[in-house]
């Protein structure tokens, strides 16, 4: 068995994505290879962050004990976690679970797409405002299917222009779900809607971070 550095585990709702508003159990792992300018979970990325060692079996038992079928693996960057494949294969073997991985767009997904009953990917594309766009692995776009999501977090008009270009260039609307959200309290939702209207962005979904509306935006474990 392997040991995984888990900094948070909790039962809540999905605040974003295709299953927004549905119950989900979250497992958050320590560590990330990026340092986005707007990161709202930077605390989980530090080596000094407190964590609990859990085996894959302990994680699986915790998930099953909640009775919740939607599972979100997040971080940090979960696909950088040593031996994460063992956990993914264990979860994939349970057909009653719907497993989603939140990944930052810099990790090659090809190995993970080989898993039978593979998890869904919610993959970021980091825009210029993140200061991490150079780290993006655009070859991942070829691996995505209709079970997956590409998420763009925009903080200004330059980010919106870049998102539009990437969506068009890689024909993302035909491959997967495409979501746009805003850096919290940095860009108005109205401005994004007007941009979508002006550019006829059919098939793109504007999403809110529902958990930040329901609870204090800085609250953990929700």
Steps between C-alpha positions, in 0.01 A plus 500: 500500500603859440474802728339819376536847653139611554458857624119501493215256463138607525146450374335799334359603162682549174539874465596486132475292187249261348387372841482842668251494784519123547645332806864400473771368726831684463852371553761776485868408463805702593725660241491666159752575225343837409460830683202676343461868584142450621530157665240461775649180641865607512505391864469138385803526274762569764737234630428627850125440470371250754375175352383155597651191344226276360524179299289450191281259696445755777404764244262259331340401831454866594329570167268201535411587860367840389244332274572763233560373146672804346871516585727798429876458527666838523800684635746630445549284195373144562662349189845580642433297813731195518314175425179684415435238232440235768230713661340583164483134403345408834233768464438415134424141599192622687238567233277675754742792529536795266859617537617842382858627507572871510830545314687815409573441131874445529495122558495247215167317520585220256590241765184570698270468199598132480318419824191286445198707609738795526415807708367820348752780465426860587807655341599862528656699223698769678454836330752789491373653823596184687868548402508126427385474137845391384460182707188381316514168314267553204552141380255403776215649298519204261430261788182660632148370442147609579544376857768763560515875565743772401480796736623853432537742791494858373612814675496756218422552132838358394409173671164493321662560164748220566226260612300570185806437284583169671139377487484572126848379410455162670127464420432431866122537473488184287721301740399575858313735731642853509458728803606855576519635853643822637780568743294557812390865529749612234290505183126557482272221385307753293814584303557133422140451387522803271822365352339160440204668328718722282714204393212252466671245722253217449563190712701686765360506856558782745525352847496644849704362786189394686685409818625860527143627478363263765786530749769751586732503195800415720331217690671162467339160497200604292 
